[in-house]
Amino acid sequence: MDPSLFMMLSNLLQLHNYLDPALPTSSLADAYSSSAPLLFFVIASVLSHAAALRSRSTASSSSPTSASTTTTTTTTTTTTTTTTTTATTAATPNSSSDRNVDAFRSLTNERIWSMEPQTRDAQWRSAYGLSYPVFANLVDQLKPHLQKSLAVDLGLPADYAVAIVLSRLAHGHSLKAMAAHYKLKPYQISKLTNLVTRLLATKLYPNYIRTPGGHRLLETIHAFREITGLPNVCGAIDGSYVKLARTTEARIVDPASFRCRYGYCSILLQVVSDHRKIFWDVCVKAPGASDDATHFRDSALYNRLTSAEILRDTVISVRGHHVRPYIIGDWCYPLLSFLLTPFTSNSTGTLAQNFFDASLMKGRSMVEQAIGLLKGRWRILQDLNVGINHAPQTIVACCVLHNICQFAGEPEPVLYKEPKESGPPSRTLENEKSFYYFGESLRQAIADEIQERQQRLPTR
């Protein structure tokens, strides 16, 4: 028997004897023959029940669930706390993953819409790379695909899981840092990242990365004409090396095949951008030791262009040449009828050729800026710290997120500075000769057209 309870019973017995002096005090059994024991047992029962309630209440208030409720209530009532502060508080070393979810839920369900929109979106963008309305829309698109997997694997709500992955993509944190921050295991963070990036790279890719056609194609051609003066340009192509983190590099069987011309291990990304710096084609198929031309020829885009599967509409005539929409690139790509490149890399051509090259490079700046925005917004691409098998889907997922931000009009971050373009000019393959000859004559015709246009301009 609990000593305190025994003491309470002893004291109550003394009280009973005081109330009924005629009762012998020889033993507790003798007390049952008196009327006073009724009072004794009533009081004892009440006090015992009160003690039990107090014990359960104390245990409940010290449990994680109660602590989480207290934290959530405090977070809800403190309406002046910022989004970033809330996220940090939810991930302190003493908090559990349940507590993190509760704090996140308190913020998104109860406080987010009461905040001033500009402040709310700036803070959310700082934490997750995009504003809250764009985040909520993204979660709605991913939720049908996420719910089953998350319920089985981790038991996390979809919006919280997406927030964790976006935080990693936006800041490039390591698995260990993310696990410590969110009180999860590193393998859980890895599993979440792989799941969300795979869905972005497959389920959402067709919705946000599409070859322009119809009205969008006409709009793109017109915009590039305004920027460059070149007719029928519908996109600019470029390659970019995505540097691999040392932890990823250490697991590569053949590091030499991934070492790019700048000396670090990487994966080669190829993108085609429009005038709004929106990607309409993305390819990640080559290790860093590959060159732009080889990567281009191995891509689905090359096959679709050579077979005239895409960009067949809006054909115009330039000095007797029938010209379908084409893309532009630097001298690292082959000159073809559907891909025009500069005459020289150092302005040593004729006056007409130099005019053409200057105009082309204005258009090509769109894809350079798009890549700078991509790596500036999703900083994991500056030092990619995921498994080599999941690296391509992570890169593509970031490209999808880039387009989502551009479509939504998200503020553009500071551009990531790429290394200065270098590399040898591309050689034409035997099976490309007909495309090359047509591209060569077309390029010269456009150059002559530009020179005549310049000569007709009034001099000041």
C-alpha positions in Angstrom: 0.0 0.0 0.0 1.2 3.5 -0.7 2.6 5.1 2.5 0.7 8.3 2.0 -2.6 6.5 1.6 -1.8 4.4 4.8 -1.1 7.6 6.7 -4.4 9.1 5.4 -6.4 6.1 6.6 -4.7 6.2 10.0 -5.5 9.9 10.5 -9.1 9.3 9.4 -9.4 6.4 11.9 -8.3 8.8 14.7 -10.9 11.3 13.4 -13.5 8.5 13.6 -12.6 7.6 17.2 -12.8 11.3 18.1 -16.3 11.5 16.7 -17.4 8.3 18.4 -15.6 8.1 21.8 -17.5 5.0 22.8 -15.8 2.9 20.2 -12.8 0.8 21.4 -9.6 1.6 19.7 -8.1 -1.9 19.9 -8.4 -2.7 16.2 -9.6 -1.4 12.9 -12.1 -4.3 12.6 -13.9 -3.1 15.7 -14.7 0.1 13.9 -17.1 -1.6 11.5 -19.6 -2.2 14.4 -20.2 1.5 14.8 -22.2 4.0 12.8 -19.3 6.4 12.5 -17.4 4.1 10.0 -19.9 5.3 7.4 -18.4 8.8 7.6 -14.9 7.3 7.6 -15.3 5.4 4.3 -17.2 8.2 2.6 -14.4 10.7 3.3 -11.7 8.1 2.4 -13.4 7.3 -0.9 -13.7 11.0 -1.8 -10.0 11.7 -1.0 -8.8 8.6 -2.7 -10.7 9.5 -5.9 -9.4 13.0 -5.8 -5.8 11.8 -5.4 -6.3 9.5 -8.4 -7.6 12.3 -10.6 -4.8 14.5 -9.6 -2.2 11.8 -10.4 -3.7 11.3 -13.9 -3.9 15.0 -14.5 -0.2 15.4 -13.6 0.9 12.6 -15.9 -1.2 13.9 -18.7 0.2 17.4 -18.5 3.7 16.1 -18.7 3.1 13.9 -21.7 4.3 14.9 -25.3 0.7 15.3 -26.5 -0.1 17.8 -23.8 3.2 19.6 -24.4 2.4 19.8 -28.1 -1.1 21.2 -27.4 0.4 23.8 -25.1 2.9 24.8 -27.7 0.3 24.9 -30.4 -1.9 27.2 -28.3 1.0 29.5 -27.5 1.9 29.6 -31.2 -1.7 30.3 -32.2 -2.2 33.2 -29.7 1.1 34.8 -30.5 0.1 36.3 -33.8 3.1 38.6 -34.0 5.5 35.7 -34.4 6.9 35.4 -37.9 6.7 32.4 -40.2 10.4 31.8 -40.1 10.5 32.0 -36.3 7.6 29.5 -36.1 9.4 27.1 -38.4 12.6 27.4 -36.3 10.7 26.9 -33.0 9.0 23.8 -34.4 12.3 22.2 -35.1 14.2 22.7 -31.8 16.3 19.8 -30.6 13.8 19.0 -27.8 10.7 18.9 -30.0 9.3 15.7 -31.6 8.1 15.3 -35.2 4.5 15.4 -34.0 5.2 18.8 -32.4 6.7 20.0 -35.7 3.6 19.0 -37.6 1.4 20.6 -35.0 3.3 23.9 -35.2 3.2 23.8 -39.0 -0.5 23.0 -39.0 -1.2 25.8 -36.5 0.6 28.2 -38.8 -1.0 27.1 -42.1 -4.5 26.6 -40.8 -5.0 29.4 -38.4 -2.5 32.2 -38.9 -1.3 32.2 -42.5 -4.3 34.1 -44.0 -4.4 36.7 -41.2 -0.8 37.8 -42.0 -0.1 40.7 -44.2 0.3 39.1 -47.7 3.5 40.7 -48.6 5.2 39.8 -45.4 3.7 36.3 -45.4 4.9 35.5 -48.9 8.3 37.0 -48.4 8.9 34.9 -45.3 7.5 31.8 -46.9 9.6 32.4 -50.0 12.7 32.7 -47.8 11.9 29.3 -46.1 10.6 27.3 -49.1 11.5 29.1 -52.3 8.0 30.2 -53.3 5.1 32.2 -51.8 2.4 30.6 -49.8 -0.4 30.7 -52.5 1.9 29.0 -55.0 3.0 26.5 -52.3 -0.7 25.6 -51.5 -1.5 25.1 -55.2 1.6 22.9 -55.6 0.5 20.8 -52.6 -3.0 20.4 -54.1 -1.5 19.0 -57.3 0.8 16.6 -55.5 -1.5 15.5 -52.7 -3.3 12.7 -54.6 0.0 11.1 -55.4 1.5 11.7 -52.0 -1.1 10.7 -49.5 -0.9 6.9 -49.9 2.9 6.8 -49.9 3.2 9.1 -46.9 0.6 7.4 -44.9 2.3 4.0 -45.4 5.9 5.1 -45.1 6.2 8.1 -42.7 2.7 9.1 -41.6 3.3 12.8 -42.5 0.7 15.1 -44.0 1.3 16.0 -47.6 1.8 19.8 -47.1 4.3 19.2 -44.4 6.3 16.7 -46.5 6.4 19.0 -49.5 7.5 21.9 -47.2 10.4 19.8 -46.0 11.6 18.9 -49.5 11.2 22.4 -50.8 13.3 23.7 -47.9 16.0 21.2 -48.8 15.9 22.2 -52.5 15.9 25.9 -51.8 18.8 25.8 -49.3 20.7 22.7 -50.3 21.1 21.5 -46.7 22.6 18.0 -46.1 20.5 15.0 -45.0 22.0 15.3 -41.5 21.2 18.9 -41.1 17.7 18.4 -42.3 17.1 15.4 -40.1 18.3 17.3 -37.0 16.1 20.3 -37.9 12.9 18.3 -38.4 13.6 15.6 -35.9 13.5 12.8 -38.5 16.0 10.2 -39.6 18.3 11.0 -42.5 16.9 8.1 -44.5 13.4 9.5 -44.0 14.5 12.9 -45.4 16.2 11.1 -48.3 13.0 9.0 -48.9 10.8 12.2 -48.9 13.1 14.0 -51.3 13.2 11.1 -53.7 9.4 10.8 -53.6 8.5 14.4 -54.1 11.2 15.1 -56.8 10.1 12.0 -58.7 6.5 13.2 -58.7 7.6 16.6 -59.9 9.8 15.2 -62.6 7.0 12.8 -63.9 3.5 13.7 -62.9 3.9 17.5 -63.1 6.5 17.7 -65.9 3.9 17.6 -68.8 1.9 20.3 -67.2 4.7 22.9 -67.0 7.4 21.9 -69.5 5.8 21.8 -73.0 6.9 22.6 -76.6 5.3 25.9 -77.6 2.5 25.7 -80.2 -0.4 27.7 -81.5 -0.8 31.1 -79.9 2.1 30.5 -77.5 4.5 29.8 -80.4 3.4 33.0 -82.2 3.9 35.0 -79.0 7.4 33.5 -78.4 8.4 34.2 -82.0 7.2 37.8 -81.8 9.0 38.4 -78.5 12.3 37.1 -79.8 11.9 39.2 -82.9 11.6 42.3 -80.6 14.7 41.2 -78.6 17.0 40.1 -81.4 15.6 41.2 -84.7 15.9 37.6 -85.9 12.8 36.1 -87.6 11.1 32.9 -86.4 13.2 32.2 -83.3 11.2 30.2 -80.8 13.8 29.4 -78.1 17.4 29.4 -77.0 19.3 26.3 -76.0 22.2 25.9 -73.6 23.9 23.4 -71.3 24.9 23.8 -67.7 27.0 21.7 -65.4 25.3 20.8 -62.1 28.1 20.3 -59.6 28.0 17.1 -57.5 28.8 17.4 -53.8 31.8 15.5 -52.5 29.6 13.1 -50.6 27.9 12.2 -53.9 31.2 12.1 -55.8 32.7 9.7 -53.3 30.1 7.1 -54.3 30.7 7.3 -58.1 32.3 4.2 -59.5 34.0 6.1 -62.4 34.5 9.7 -61.3 36.5 10.6 -64.5 33.4 10.2 -66.6 31.7 12.9 -64.5 34.5 15.4 -64.4 33.7 18.4 -66.6 36.1 20.7 -68.3 36.1 23.0 -65.2 37.6 20.2 -63.1 34.7 19.1 -60.9 32.4 16.2 -61.0 29.0 17.1 -62.4 25.9 16.2 -64.5 25.2 18.0 -67.7 21.8 19.8 -67.9 20.4 20.9 -71.3 17.5 23.3 -71.4 15.6 25.3 -74.0 14.1 28.6 -72.8 11.6 31.1 -74.2 11.7 34.9 -73.9 10.1 34.7 -70.4 12.9 32.5 -69.2 10.5 29.5 -69.0 11.9 26.2 -70.0 10.0 24.3 -72.7 12.5 21.4 -72.9 14.7 19.8 -70.3 17.2 16.9 -70.7 19.5 15.4 -68.1 21.1 12.3 -69.7 24.9 12.9 -69.7 27.6 12.9 -67.1 29.9 16.0 -66.9 32.6 14.7 -69.1 30.2 14.9 -72.1 30.0 18.0 -74.3 26.9 20.0 -75.3 26.7 18.7 -78.9 26.9 15.0 -77.9 24.3 15.6 -75.2 22.0 17.4 -77.7 22.3 14.5 -80.2 21.4 12.0 -77.5 18.3 13.9 -76.5 14.7 13.4 -77.4 14.5 17.0 -78.6 17.1 16.3 -81.4 15.1 13.3 -82.6 11.9 15.4 -82.6 13.5 18.2 -84.5 15.2 16.1 -87.2 12.0 14.2 -87.8 10.0 17.5 -88.0 7.7 16.2 -85.3 7.6 19.6 -83.6 7.9 23.3 -84.8 6.4 22.6 -88.2 4.0 25.6 -88.2 4.5 29.3 -88.8 6.8 28.8 -91.8 8.1 32.1 -93.3 10.2 33.0 -96.3 13.6 34.8 -96.0 15.2 35.6 -99.3 13.6 32.6 -101.0 14.3 30.2 -98.0 11.3 28.6 -96.4 12.1 28.9 -92.7 10.2 27.0 -90.0 10.6 28.0 -86.3 14.2 27.3 -85.0 16.2 27.6 -81.8 19.5 29.4 -81.3 22.6 28.3 -79.4 26.3 29.0 -79.1 29.2 27.6 -81.1 29.3 24.4 -78.9 26.2 23.2 -80.8 26.1 22.0 -84.4 24.8 24.4 -87.1 21.6 22.9 -88.4 18.4 24.1 -90.2 16.5 24.1 -86.9 19.4 25.3 -84.7 21.4 28.4 -85.7 24.7 29.2 -84.1 27.1 32.2 -84.4 29.5 32.6 -87.4 32.4 33.1 -85.0 33.1 33.3 -81.3 35.2 36.4 -81.4 33.5 38.8 -83.9 36.0 38.2 -86.7 33.4 37.7 -89.4 32.1 40.1 -92.0 30.0 43.1 -91.0 26.8 41.2 -91.8 28.0 38.2 -89.9 28.9 40.2 -86.8 25.5 41.8 -86.9 23.9 38.4 -86.9 26.1 37.1 -84.1 25.3 40.1 -81.9 21.6 39.6 -82.5 21.8 35.9 -81.8 23.7 36.5 -78.5 20.9 38.8 -77.3 18.4 36.0 -77.7 20.8 33.5 -76.1 21.0 35.7 -73.0 17.4 34.6 -72.2 18.5 31.0 -71.5 21.6 32.1 -69.6 19.4 34.2 -67.3 16.9 31.3 -66.9 19.7 29.0 -65.8 21.0 31.6 -63.4 17.5 32.0 -61.9 17.2 28.2 -61.6 20.4 27.8 -59.6 19.8 31.0 -57.7 16.3 29.9 -56.6 17.0 26.2 -56.0 20.4 26.3 -54.4 20.8 22.5 -54.1 21.8 22.6 -57.8 24.9 24.6 -56.8 26.3 21.6 -54.9 24.0 18.6 -55.5 24.0 16.4 -52.4 21.7 13.5 -53.5 22.5 10.0 -54.6 23.8 9.7 -58.1 20.8 7.6 -59.1 18.4 10.3 -58.0 20.4 13.3 -59.3 18.7 13.5 -62.7 15.1 13.6 -61.3 16.2 16.1 -58.7 17.5 18.4 -61.4 14.4 18.0 -63.5 12.2 18.6 -60.5 14.0 21.9 -59.9 13.3 22.9 -63.5 9.6 22.2 -63.0 9.6 24.3 -59.9 11.4 27.1 -61.7 8.7 27.1 -64.4 6.0 27.1 -61.7 7.6 30.2 -60.2 7.9 31.9 -63.5 4.3 31.2 -64.5 3.2 32.6 -61.1 5.2 35.7 -61.5 7.4 35.0 -58.4 10.1 37.6 -57.8 13.4 36.7 -59.4 16.3 36.0 -57.1 19.9 37.1 -57.6 21.3 35.2 -60.7 23.8 32.4 -60.0 26.9 33.2 -61.9 27.9 30.4 -64.3 31.5 30.0 -65.4 32.4 31.8 -68.6 31.4 29.8 -71.7 34.2 27.8 -73.3 34.7 24.7 -75.3 35.5 23.8 -78.9 33.1 24.4 -81.8 30.9 21.4 -82.7 31.6 19.3 -85.8 28.9 18.3 -88.2 28.2 14.6 -88.5 27.8 12.9 -91.9 24.1 12.3 -91.4 23.6 15.9 -90.6 25.1 17.4 -93.8 21.7 18.3 -95.4 20.6 20.0 -92.3 24.0 21.8 -92.1 23.9 23.1 -95.6 20.4 24.5 -95.3 21.3 26.0 -92.0 24.4 27.6 -93.4 22.6 29.2 -96.3 19.7 30.3 -94.1 22.1 31.9 -91.5 23.8 33.9 -94.3 20.5 35.0 -95.7 19.3 36.3 -92.3 22.7 38.0 -91.8 22.3 39.8 -95.1 18.8 40.8 -94.3 19.9 42.3 -91.0 22.7 44.3 -92.6 20.3 45.7 -95.2 17.9 46.6 -92.4 20.7 48.4 -90.5 21.7 50.3 -93.6 18.2 51.5 -94.1 18.0 53.0 -90.6 18.4 56.8 -90.6 21.8 58.0 -89.4 22.0 60.5 -86.6 
